[in-house]
């Protein structure tokens, strides 16, 4: 299907995914000014009051701003964790409704009440899924888009190939389809569309940008890393995800013998307690596509590079 009207001024069909402790307001505004959708997790601000300040600052920073070609900037979005482990969900949702956040990305749960609340002011809801069954449940809840989080994606990734998951989702869903997993270049954005996706969903490559809130050490680890440096495990947050093996070693954990985690958590310490290791803060996530990351440009520089690669790829396919 065509993209929703709110995306009509995008320079690229891309959503920069919300990364815990990495996607801050600076990265969001930089991506939006470069013509792609910038997003961040509500939980990147440790209180709902802080979260509302970010909403205000992002709205003010983007109000009246334009891309380099004069078009309006891209819209922004917020990720909400819809799970009982997130006590802030209702309060943060209320703030999103109050400030009319254009796009809400939901994770770990799709509920019709949330969708209705966002639709009440004209917002969109995209939901990330790793299986067809998750997609069916989200479609039943009335979401506007499904994000196919396929094998190799950063964060809480799935294990399915996009060649398998995308057509299964499209067989019953006529809304916006996004593809996530190892997308780092403009050629790969075009390839995602050839596979049947309407948009690409990119995360790990934006870790290594100037505006990213990741530490310099984290950025350098991504630049130096390859697919072999990614380990897929539920031991960090309780949900299977991809993490940088060197960051596990750095905090004294054995990547091949990780302790089991009995509950879902996004901030609590990982055993052994004496390591002081915390998921996301000192144990870092990334996807298998980091082998393509060679530098740490500004977001504007990187997005311009993506645009040139994408245009060249599309021209080549058409030719």
Secondary structure, DSSP 4 states (H G I P E B T S, - for coil): -PPPGGGTT-SSSEEE---TTT--HHHHHHHHHTTSEEEEEGGGSSSHHHHHHHHHHHHHHHTT-B-TTSPBPPPEEEEEE-STT-TTHHHHHHHHHHTT-SEEEEES---HHHHHHHHTTT-EEEEEESSHHHHHHHHHHT-SEEEEE-TT-SBS-----HHHHHHHHHTT--SEEEEESS--SHHHHHHHHHTT-SEEEE-HHHHTBTT--S-HHHHHHHHH--GGGEEEESTTTSS-EEEEHHHHHHTT--TTSPPP--S--SSSBPSSGGG--BBTTTB-B--GGGGG----B-HHHHHHHHHHHHHHHHHHHH-
